[in-house]
Amino acid sequence: MVHVLSSRVLLRPRDPERSRAFYGGDLGLAVYREFGTGPDRGTVYFLGGGFLELSGRTGEMPSEAVRLWLQVDDVAAAHEELRDKGVDITRPPVTEPWGLVEMWIRDPDGTEIVLVEVPRDHPLRHRPGL
């Protein structure tokens, strides 16, 4: 059995400075730690119950198989704020058939990010028997 103590998603951006401006500035993620020096230094952000690490650099486009799922309090407010910052919004907020409100955006390299709001009356907010 693997006993996981911590976890993080690793992204290799094409332009680390541009990606740091997006994740730290546009999305407002708080920095957990930084390591190394110079433009290719690593930056680790708090990501709810995990971490997002930007480190290294790549010349390749990101895989379409990878997406980030970020739960937020208010997708409509996030939509307005991110739209005003010029973030690439690929789909505005929509209430899905399963009851979650989702909005899709892309980071500067094209990695898709799903921002999700769990409405107050959604079953994910309630545990049976409690």
C-alpha positions as CSV (number, residue, x, y, z in Angstrom):
1,M,0.0,0.0,0.0
2,V,1.2,3.5,-0.9
3,H,0.9,5.9,2.0
4,V,0.6,9.4,0.4
5,L,1.8,12.2,2.6
6,S,1.4,15.1,0.2
7,S,0.6,15.7,-3.5
8,R,1.0,18.3,-6.2
9,V,0.4,18.8,-9.9
10,L,3.6,19.5,-11.9
11,L,3.4,21.8,-14.9
12,R,6.3,22.6,-17.2
13,P,5.4,26.0,-18.7
14,R,6.7,27.3,-22.1
15,D,7.2,30.7,-20.5
16,P,7.6,30.4,-16.7
17,E,7.3,34.2,-16.0
18,R,4.1,34.4,-18.0
19,S,2.7,31.4,-16.2
20,R,3.7,32.8,-12.8
21,A,1.9,36.0,-13.7
22,F,-1.2,34.0,-14.6
23,Y,-1.3,31.7,-11.6
24,G,-0.1,34.1,-9.0
25,G,-1.6,37.3,-10.5
26,D,-4.7,36.6,-12.5
27,L,-5.8,33.6,-10.4
28,G,-4.4,35.0,-7.2
29,L,-3.0,31.6,-6.0
30,A,-0.9,32.0,-2.9
31,V,2.8,30.9,-3.1
32,Y,3.7,28.0,-0.8
33,R,7.4,28.0,-1.7
34,E,9.9,28.9,-4.4
35,F,13.2,27.2,-5.2
36,G,16.1,27.8,-7.5
37,T,16.9,31.2,-9.1
38,G,16.4,33.1,-12.2
39,P,13.5,32.9,-14.7
40,D,13.3,29.1,-14.6
41,R,13.0,28.9,-10.8
42,G,10.3,26.7,-9.4
43,T,7.2,28.1,-7.8
44,V,4.7,26.0,-5.8
45,Y,1.2,27.4,-5.2
46,F,-1.4,26.4,-2.7
47,L,-4.2,24.7,-4.6
48,G,-7.0,23.9,-2.1
49,G,-6.1,20.5,-0.6
50,G,-3.0,20.1,-2.8
51,F,-0.3,22.1,-4.6
52,L,0.5,23.3,-8.1
53,E,4.2,23.4,-9.0
54,L,5.5,25.4,-12.0
55,S,9.1,24.3,-12.6
56,G,11.4,23.9,-15.6
57,R,10.4,24.8,-19.1
58,T,9.1,23.0,-22.1
59,G,8.8,23.9,-25.8
60,E,5.8,21.6,-26.2
61,M,2.1,22.3,-26.0
62,P,0.3,20.8,-23.0
63,S,-1.5,17.5,-23.3
64,E,-5.3,17.8,-23.9
65,A,-5.6,14.9,-21.5
66,V,-4.6,17.1,-18.5
67,R,-7.0,19.5,-16.9
68,L,-7.1,21.3,-13.6
69,W,-10.3,21.2,-11.5
70,L,-10.6,24.1,-9.0
71,Q,-13.6,24.5,-6.7
72,V,-14.4,28.1,-6.0
73,D,-17.1,29.8,-3.8
74,D,-18.7,31.9,-6.6
75,V,-18.2,31.1,-10.3
76,A,-20.1,34.2,-11.4
77,A,-17.8,36.5,-9.5
78,A,-14.7,34.6,-10.8
79,H,-16.1,35.0,-14.3
80,E,-16.4,38.7,-13.9
81,E,-13.0,39.1,-12.3
82,L,-11.1,36.9,-14.8
83,R,-12.9,38.5,-17.8
84,D,-11.8,41.9,-16.6
85,K,-8.2,40.7,-16.4
86,G,-8.3,39.4,-19.9
87,V,-8.1,35.7,-19.0
88,D,-8.9,33.3,-21.9
89,I,-12.4,32.1,-20.9
90,T,-13.4,29.2,-23.2
91,R,-16.8,28.7,-21.7
92,P,-18.8,31.0,-19.4
93,P,-20.5,29.6,-16.2
94,V,-23.1,26.9,-17.0
95,T,-25.2,24.8,-14.6
96,E,-24.4,21.3,-15.7
97,P,-27.0,18.5,-15.7
98,W,-25.3,17.0,-12.6
99,G,-26.0,20.3,-10.7
100,L,-22.5,21.9,-10.5
101,V,-21.8,25.3,-12.0
102,E,-18.8,25.1,-14.2
103,M,-16.7,27.7,-16.2
104,W,-13.7,26.8,-18.3
105,I,-10.6,28.8,-18.8
106,R,-7.1,28.2,-20.3
107,D,-3.7,29.1,-18.8
108,P,-1.2,30.9,-21.1
109,D,0.1,27.5,-22.4
110,G,-3.4,26.3,-23.2
111,T,-3.9,24.0,-20.2
112,E,-7.6,23.8,-19.5
113,I,-8.9,24.8,-16.1
114,V,-12.4,24.0,-14.9
115,L,-13.7,26.4,-12.2
116,V,-16.5,24.7,-10.3
117,E,-19.1,26.0,-7.8
118,V,-21.0,23.5,-5.7
119,P,-24.4,25.0,-5.0
120,R,-25.7,25.0,-1.4
121,D,-28.4,22.5,-2.2
122,H,-26.1,20.1,-4.1
123,P,-25.6,16.6,-2.7
124,L,-21.9,17.1,-2.5
125,R,-22.5,19.6,0.3
126,H,-24.5,17.0,2.4
127,R,-23.5,13.7,3.9
128,P,-26.3,11.3,4.5
129,G,-26.9,10.4,8.1
130,L,-25.4,13.6,9.5
